[in-house]
Amino acid sequence: MTAPASMTESITDVTRWVLGTDPLEVPSVDRAARHLLLDTLGCTIAGLDKPELVELERGLARFDEGSIRMVGMQRSLSVTAAAYLLGMAATWDEACEGLARAHGRPGLHAFPVAVVLTLATGGTLGDALRALVRGYEVGGRLGERLRIRPGMHVDGTWGTFAGVMAAGSVLGLDADHTMRAIEAGACQTPFSLYHPVKQGATIRNSYVAEAGSRAIRLALAVEAGVTTPHGSLELYDELALAGTAQDEIAPPGEWLVEQGYLKPFAAVRHVHYGAEAARLWHGQHRGQADQIESLVLEVYPEAVVYCANRAPDTAIQAQFSLTYGVARMLLHGDLGPDAYSDEALADPEVRRLERLVEVRTASGERSHERRAGLRVGTACGPESMMVVDSVTGDLDHPMARTELVEKFRRYTGSRLKLGPRTSMPLVDAILDGPADQPLVSILAER
């Protein structure tokens, strides 16, 4: 019997495949990449408008000025400073993509690296899209293979490798040098804690930011001739992670980017299923939320582990709260970025509903499937039961183009001064424009 390939051998094969293939020649991959780029850009522009990031951008510009400036930014920054800023901004509203089988977000980690380096090198939209896909394919596979320990947060760990792969793509590194950069990442990728989420600390949003700027420096170091040891991925898993890397990695030729999801709601994906059940109830019982007397949410175990935050006081706590997502959706039928303002978090009726929610961990044959059941008891009628097996963005329910564009408009309208009928050449250029157009012409400051 042939021994299974090591993790390093498998990722080397995938790296050679994605660098030797033009992802944009596959129409479905090209479309998925464009949608991913637009969606993450919208989340980034929305994040850049937050007071903390306005101040962070100002602080970075004091000491790390450079040539990178794009739509949503107010100042010009160096490559690594811009990657840091964009990574944090994209994360801020918790509205970015993900890959369920990886339990994380490879596209989010690849995005700031792909965009910033493409702008810095004068590259094209196609260059950015290829880097985004290549980073996604490597990062997604390592996310599936490298399991984090309890108490860790997935951002900033294996996602670093997505950033390294994206950097290698833009810089034109061959497969051998790219693998050396990936091994370099394994030597120093941090142990990211979930602890800040529990306490509502937004330093968690820096995990992707750190990973992106680190990925760029690692790729440049390897390009310059800095050497790296072999076998670092396996040792990283053994020492820093859960040490449970057993499953085979998806082989070359299987496009994970086609299997990823985009989020309709501004919340961690685990919140979406209960929130969607609540949205369905809201649509059928509009104006009756004040009659609710009991709530029982049954959801898969992973959602309970990561999103058990009760009575959240801060935005990030609420973004990771099953009970808040259900309560807010029952009352308002919406869970956008405005759901996390101080006023929204203090809403007495939302808080009343949130206290009512009893969370139960699903059991049985389907207990680990991403789904939710919400039982609603009211004073004015029989008990209701809403069951949700999929939400927008899942493989069997992809986000439609119109939904994607509307989400972009909603998230960026205030920053880009978009009215309800304003045309969006930026959107058209990303979704439909030729791949050989310079990225800087698309993302120019507006």
C-alpha positions as CSV (number, residue, x, y, z in Angstrom):
1,M,0.0,0.0,0.0
2,T,1.3,3.4,-1.0
3,A,1.9,5.7,2.0
4,P,-0.3,8.9,1.9
5,A,1.4,12.0,0.8
6,S,2.6,14.4,3.5
7,M,1.0,17.7,4.0
8,T,4.0,19.5,2.5
9,E,4.0,17.2,-0.6
10,S,0.2,17.7,-1.1
11,I,0.4,21.5,-0.8
12,T,3.4,21.5,-3.2
13,D,1.4,19.7,-5.8
14,V,-1.5,22.2,-5.3
15,T,0.9,25.1,-5.5
16,R,2.4,23.9,-8.8
17,W,-1.1,23.3,-10.2
18,V,-2.5,26.8,-9.3
19,L,0.7,28.6,-10.6
20,G,0.7,26.5,-13.8
21,T,-3.0,27.2,-14.5
22,D,-4.8,30.3,-15.4
23,P,-7.9,30.2,-13.1
24,L,-9.6,32.8,-15.2
25,E,-9.9,30.4,-18.1
26,V,-12.5,28.5,-16.1
27,P,-15.7,30.7,-16.5
28,S,-17.2,29.5,-13.2
29,V,-13.9,30.2,-11.3
30,D,-13.6,33.6,-13.0
31,R,-17.1,34.5,-11.9
32,A,-16.6,33.3,-8.4
33,A,-13.4,35.3,-8.1
34,R,-15.0,38.5,-9.3
35,H,-17.9,38.1,-6.9
36,L,-15.5,37.4,-4.1
37,L,-13.4,40.5,-4.9
38,L,-16.4,42.8,-5.1
39,D,-17.9,41.5,-1.9
40,T,-14.7,41.8,0.1
41,L,-14.0,45.2,-1.3
42,G,-17.5,46.4,-0.2
43,C,-16.8,45.1,3.3
44,T,-13.5,46.9,3.3
45,I,-14.8,50.2,2.2
46,A,-17.5,50.0,4.9
47,G,-14.8,49.2,7.5
48,L,-12.6,52.1,6.5
49,D,-15.4,54.4,7.6
50,K,-15.3,53.3,11.2
51,P,-13.9,55.8,13.6
52,E,-11.2,53.5,14.9
53,L,-9.9,52.8,11.4
54,V,-10.0,56.4,10.4
55,E,-7.6,57.1,13.3
56,L,-5.5,54.0,12.5
57,E,-5.1,55.2,8.9
58,R,-4.0,58.6,10.2
59,G,-1.5,56.9,12.6
60,L,-0.1,54.6,10.0
61,A,0.4,57.6,7.6
62,R,2.4,59.4,10.2
63,F,5.2,56.8,10.2
64,D,4.6,54.6,7.1
65,E,3.6,56.7,4.1
66,G,3.9,55.2,0.7
67,S,2.3,55.0,-2.8
68,I,-0.8,52.9,-2.0
69,R,-4.1,54.7,-2.0
70,M,-7.4,53.4,-3.3
71,V,-11.1,53.9,-3.0
72,G,-12.2,54.3,0.7
73,M,-8.7,55.4,1.8
74,Q,-7.9,59.0,2.7
75,R,-4.1,58.7,2.8
76,S,-1.3,57.0,1.0
77,L,0.5,54.2,2.8
78,S,3.3,51.8,2.2
79,V,2.5,48.3,0.9
80,T,2.6,46.5,4.2
81,A,0.8,49.4,6.1
82,A,-2.0,49.3,3.4
83,A,-2.3,45.6,3.7
84,Y,-2.6,45.9,7.4
85,L,-5.3,48.6,7.2
86,L,-7.3,46.8,4.5
87,G,-7.2,43.5,6.3
88,M,-8.6,45.1,9.5
89,A,-11.2,47.0,7.6
90,A,-12.5,44.0,5.7
91,T,-12.9,42.1,9.0
92,W,-14.6,44.8,10.9
93,D,-18.3,44.2,10.2
94,E,-17.9,40.4,10.1
95,A,-19.6,40.4,6.7
96,C,-17.0,38.7,4.6
97,E,-16.9,35.3,2.9
98,G,-15.9,31.9,4.1
99,L,-15.4,28.3,3.2
100,A,-17.3,25.9,5.4
101,R,-15.0,22.9,5.0
102,A,-12.1,25.1,6.1
103,H,-14.0,26.6,9.0
104,G,-12.6,30.0,8.1
105,R,-12.0,32.6,5.4
106,P,-9.2,32.1,2.9
107,G,-10.5,34.8,0.6
108,L,-10.4,37.4,3.3
109,H,-6.7,36.6,4.0
110,A,-5.7,36.7,0.3
111,F,-7.7,39.8,-0.5
112,P,-5.5,42.6,1.0
113,V,-2.3,41.0,-0.2
114,A,-3.6,40.5,-3.8
115,V,-5.0,44.0,-4.0
116,V,-2.1,46.0,-2.5
117,L,0.6,44.2,-4.3
118,T,-1.2,44.4,-7.6
119,L,-1.6,48.1,-7.1
120,A,2.1,48.4,-6.1
121,T,3.3,46.6,-9.2
122,G,1.0,48.3,-11.7
123,G,-0.8,45.0,-12.4
124,T,-4.2,44.3,-13.8
125,L,-7.6,43.2,-12.5
126,G,-6.7,39.7,-13.8
127,D,-3.4,39.7,-11.8
128,A,-5.4,40.5,-8.6
129,L,-8.1,37.8,-9.4
130,R,-5.5,35.1,-10.1
131,A,-3.7,36.0,-6.8
132,L,-7.0,35.9,-4.9
133,V,-7.9,32.5,-6.3
134,R,-4.5,31.0,-5.8
135,G,-4.4,32.2,-2.2
136,Y,-7.9,30.8,-1.7
137,E,-7.0,27.4,-3.0
138,V,-3.9,26.9,-0.8
139,G,-5.4,28.6,2.2
140,G,-8.6,26.7,2.0
141,R,-6.9,23.4,1.8
142,L,-4.6,24.1,4.8
143,G,-7.6,25.5,6.7
144,E,-9.4,22.1,6.2
145,R,-6.3,20.2,7.2
146,L,-4.9,22.3,10.1
147,R,-7.4,22.2,13.0
148,I,-7.1,24.9,15.6
149,R,-7.1,24.2,19.3
150,P,-10.1,25.0,21.6
151,G,-9.9,28.6,22.7
152,M,-8.1,29.7,19.5
153,H,-9.5,31.9,16.8
154,V,-9.1,30.8,13.2
155,D,-8.2,34.2,11.8
156,G,-4.5,34.9,11.5
157,T,-3.4,31.2,11.7
158,W,-3.7,29.1,8.5
159,G,-5.1,32.1,6.7
160,T,-1.5,33.5,6.6
161,F,-0.7,30.8,4.0
162,A,-3.5,32.2,1.7
163,G,-1.7,35.6,1.9
164,V,1.7,34.1,1.2
165,M,0.3,32.3,-1.9
166,A,-1.3,35.5,-3.1
167,A,1.9,37.4,-2.6
168,G,3.9,34.7,-4.5
169,S,1.4,34.9,-7.4
170,V,1.7,38.7,-7.8
171,L,5.5,38.7,-7.4
172,G,5.9,36.0,-9.9
173,L,7.6,33.5,-7.6
174,D,7.9,29.9,-8.9
175,A,6.4,27.0,-7.1
176,D,9.6,26.1,-5.2
177,H,10.1,29.7,-3.9
178,T,6.4,30.0,-3.0
179,M,6.5,26.7,-1.0
180,R,9.6,28.1,0.8
181,A,7.5,31.2,1.7
182,I,4.7,28.9,3.0
183,E,7.2,27.0,5.1
184,A,8.5,30.3,6.4
185,G,5.0,31.2,7.4
186,A,4.7,27.9,9.3
187,C,7.7,28.8,11.3
188,Q,6.1,32.0,12.8
189,T,2.4,32.0,12.4
190,P,0.9,33.1,15.7
191,F,-1.4,31.4,18.2
192,S,-4.5,33.5,17.8
193,L,-6.9,33.6,20.7
194,Y,-10.7,33.7,20.8
195,H,-10.5,35.5,24.1
196,P,-10.9,39.0,22.7
197,V,-14.3,38.1,21.2
198,K,-15.6,37.0,24.5
199,Q,-14.6,40.3,26.1
200,G,-15.7,42.4,23.1
201,A,-12.1,43.5,22.2
202,T,-11.6,44.6,18.6
203,I,-8.0,43.6,18.6
204,R,-9.3,40.4,17.1
205,N,-9.8,42.3,13.9
206,S,-6.1,42.8,13.6
207,Y,-5.4,39.0,13.1
208,V,-6.1,39.2,9.3
209,A,-4.2,42.5,9.2
210,E,-1.1,41.1,10.8
211,A,-1.3,38.0,8.5
212,G,-1.4,40.1,5.4
213,S,1.5,42.3,6.1
214,R,3.5,39.3,7.4
215,A,2.7,37.4,4.2
216,I,4.1,40.1,2.0
217,R,7.3,40.4,4.0
218,L,7.8,36.6,3.9
219,A,7.4,36.4,0.2
220,L,9.9,39.3,-0.3
221,A,12.4,37.6,2.1
222,V,12.3,34.3,0.2
223,E,12.6,36.2,-3.1
224,A,15.7,37.8,-1.7
225,G,17.3,34.5,-0.9
226,V,16.4,34.0,2.8
227,T,16.3,30.2,3.4
228,T,13.6,28.2,5.1
229,P,13.5,24.7,6.6
230,H,11.6,21.7,5.2
231,G,8.7,20.0,7.1
232,S,7.6,23.2,8.9
233,L,3.9,22.6,8.1
234,E,3.8,19.3,9.9
235,L,5.7,20.6,12.9
236,Y,3.5,23.7,13.1
237,D,0.4,21.4,13.2
238,E,2.0,19.2,15.9
239,L,3.2,22.0,18.2
240,A,0.8,24.9,17.7
241,L,-2.5,23.4,16.5
242,A,-4.6,20.5,17.5
243,G,-2.3,18.0,15.8
244,T,-5.2,16.3,14.1
245,A,-4.2,16.7,10.4
246,Q,-5.5,13.4,9.0
247,D,-7.7,14.1,6.1
248,E,-6.5,14.1,2.5
249,I,-6.1,17.5,0.9
250,A,-8.4,18.3,-2.0
251,P,-6.4,17.4,-5.1
252,P,-5.3,19.7,-7.9
253,G,-8.1,20.4,-10.2
254,E,-10.8,20.9,-7.6
255,W,-11.6,24.5,-7.2
256,L,-12.5,25.4,-3.6
257,V,-13.3,29.0,-4.6
258,E,-16.5,27.6,-6.2
259,Q,-17.5,26.0,-2.9
260,G,-17.2,29.1,-0.7
261,Y,-20.0,31.3,0.5
262,L,-20.8,35.0,0.6
263,K,-22.7,36.4,3.6
264,P,-26.1,38.1,3.4
265,F,-25.8,39.2,7.1
266,A,-23.2,41.1,9.0
267,A,-22.5,38.3,11.5
268,V,-20.3,35.2,11.9
269,R,-21.6,32.5,9.6
270,H,-22.7,30.3,12.5
271,V,-25.2,33.0,13.5
272,H,-26.8,33.0,10.0
273,Y,-28.9,29.9,10.3
274,G,-30.8,30.9,13.5
275,A,-31.0,34.5,12.2
276,E,-32.5,33.3,8.9
277,A,-35.1,31.3,10.9
278,A,-35.9,34.5,12.8
279,R,-36.2,36.4,9.6
280,L,-38.7,34.0,8.2
281,W,-40.8,34.3,11.4
282,H,-40.6,38.1,11.1
283,G,-41.8,38.0,7.6
284,Q,-44.9,36.0,8.6
285,H,-45.6,37.8,11.9
286,R,-44.6,41.4,11.2
287,G,-45.3,43.7,14.1
288,Q,-45.9,40.8,16.6
289,A,-42.5,40.5,18.2
290,D,-43.8,42.2,21.3
291,Q,-46.1,39.2,21.8
292,I,-43.2,36.6,22.0
293,E,-43.0,34.8,25.3
294,S,-40.6,31.9,24.7
295,L,-37.8,31.1,22.2
296,V,-35.9,27.9,21.7
297,L,-33.0,27.8,19.2
298,E,-31.6,24.4,18.3
299,V,-28.4,24.6,16.3
300,Y,-25.3,22.5,15.5
301,P,-22.5,22.1,18.1
302,E,-19.8,24.3,16.4
303,A,-22.2,27.3,16.4
304,V,-22.7,26.9,20.1
305,V,-19.0,26.7,20.8
306,Y,-18.1,29.9,18.9
307,C,-21.3,32.0,19.3
308,A,-22.5,31.5,22.9
309,N,-22.1,35.2,23.8
310,R,-25.1,36.3,25.9
311,A,-26.3,39.9,26.5
312,P,-23.5,41.4,24.3
313,D,-22.3,44.9,25.1
314,T,-20.0,45.4,22.1
315,A,-20.3,45.0,18.4
316,I,-17.9,42.1,18.1
317,Q,-19.6,40.2,21.0
318,A,-22.9,40.7,19.2
319,Q,-21.5,39.5,15.8
320,F,-20.6,36.3,17.6
321,S,-23.9,35.9,19.4
322,L,-26.6,33.4,18.4
323,T,-29.1,34.9,20.8
324,Y,-28.5,38.5,19.7
325,G,-28.8,37.6,16.0
326,V,-32.1,35.9,16.6
327,A,-33.5,38.7,18.7
328,R,-32.5,41.5,16.4
329,M,-33.9,39.6,13.4
330,L,-37.2,38.8,15.1
331,L,-37.8,42.5,15.8
332,H,-36.3,44.2,12.7
333,G,-36.0,41.5,10.0
334,D,-32.5,42.7,9.2
335,L,-29.0,42.1,10.4
336,G,-26.7,44.6,8.7
337,P,-23.8,46.7,10.0
338,D,-26.2,49.1,11.7
339,A,-27.4,46.3,14.0
340,Y,-24.2,46.8,16.1
341,S,-24.4,50.5,16.9
342,D,-24.5,51.4,20.6
343,E,-28.1,52.4,20.2
344,A,-29.0,49.1,18.6
345,L,-27.2,47.1,21.2
346,A,-29.1,48.9,24.0
347,D,-32.5,48.4,22.4
348,P,-34.7,47.2,25.4
349,E,-37.0,45.1,23.2
350,V,-34.0,43.3,21.5
351,R,-32.5,42.7,25.0
352,R,-35.8,41.3,26.2
353,L,-36.0,38.9,23.3
354,E,-32.3,38.0,23.6
355,R,-32.9,37.0,27.2
356,L,-35.7,34.7,26.2
357,V,-33.7,32.6,23.8
358,E,-32.8,29.1,25.1
359,V,-30.0,27.6,23.0
360,R,-29.9,23.9,22.6
361,T,-27.2,21.8,20.9
362,A,-28.6,19.7,18.1
363,S,-28.3,15.9,18.4
364,G,-28.8,13.0,16.2
365,E,-27.6,12.0,12.7
366,R,-27.8,15.5,11.3
367,S,-26.5,17.3,14.4
368,H,-23.3,18.5,12.8
369,E,-24.9,19.9,9.6
370,R,-25.2,23.6,9.3
371,R,-28.9,24.2,10.1
372,A,-31.1,25.6,12.8
373,G,-34.6,25.2,14.2
374,L,-36.3,28.1,16.0
375,R,-39.4,27.6,18.1
376,V,-41.4,30.7,18.9
377,G,-44.1,30.9,21.5
378,T,-46.4,33.9,21.6
379,A,-49.3,35.2,23.7
380,C,-51.5,35.6,20.6
381,G,-51.4,32.3,18.8
382,P,-50.0,28.8,18.5
383,E,-46.3,28.1,18.8
384,S,-44.3,28.5,15.5
385,M,-41.4,26.4,14.3
386,M,-39.0,27.6,11.7
387,V,-36.4,25.2,10.3
388,V,-33.5,26.4,8.1
389,D,-31.3,24.0,6.2
390,S,-29.4,26.5,4.1
391,V,-29.0,30.3,3.8
392,T,-28.0,32.6,1.0
393,G,-24.4,31.8,0.0
394,D,-24.5,28.1,0.6
395,L,-23.7,25.8,-2.3
396,D,-27.4,25.0,-2.9
397,H,-28.4,28.7,-2.5
398,P,-25.7,30.9,-4.1
399,M,-25.9,34.7,-3.7
400,A,-27.5,36.2,-6.9
401,R,-25.7,39.0,-8.7
402,T,-28.5,41.4,-7.8
403,E,-28.1,40.5,-4.1
404,L,-24.3,41.0,-4.3
405,V,-24.6,44.4,-6.0
406,E,-27.3,45.5,-3.5
407,K,-25.1,44.5,-0.6
408,F,-22.2,46.4,-2.1
409,R,-24.3,49.5,-2.5
410,R,-25.6,49.2,1.1
411,Y,-22.2,48.8,2.6
412,T,-20.4,51.5,0.6
413,G,-23.2,54.0,-0.2
414,S,-22.3,56.5,2.5
415,R,-18.6,56.5,1.7
416,L,-19.0,56.5,-2.1
417,K,-22.0,58.9,-2.0
418,L,-24.2,56.4,-3.9
419,G,-27.8,57.3,-4.4
420,P,-30.4,54.7,-5.2
421,R,-30.0,55.2,-8.9
422,T,-26.3,56.0,-9.1
423,S,-24.5,53.9,-11.7
424,M,-21.5,52.1,-10.3
425,P,-18.7,51.8,-12.9
426,L,-16.5,50.2,-10.3
427,V,-19.0,47.4,-9.9
428,D,-19.3,46.9,-13.6
429,A,-15.6,46.9,-14.1
430,I,-15.0,44.2,-11.5
431,L,-17.9,42.0,-12.5
432,D,-17.8,42.4,-16.3
433,G,-14.7,44.3,-17.3
434,P,-11.7,42.9,-19.2
435,A,-9.1,41.2,-17.0
436,D,-6.3,43.2,-18.6
437,Q,-7.5,46.6,-17.3
438,P,-5.2,48.2,-14.8
439,L,-6.4,47.6,-11.2
440,V,-5.5,51.1,-10.3
441,S,-7.9,52.5,-12.8
442,I,-10.8,50.5,-11.2
443,L,-9.9,51.3,-7.6
444,A,-8.9,54.9,-8.0
445,E,-9.9,57.2,-5.1
446,R,-13.5,58.4,-5.6
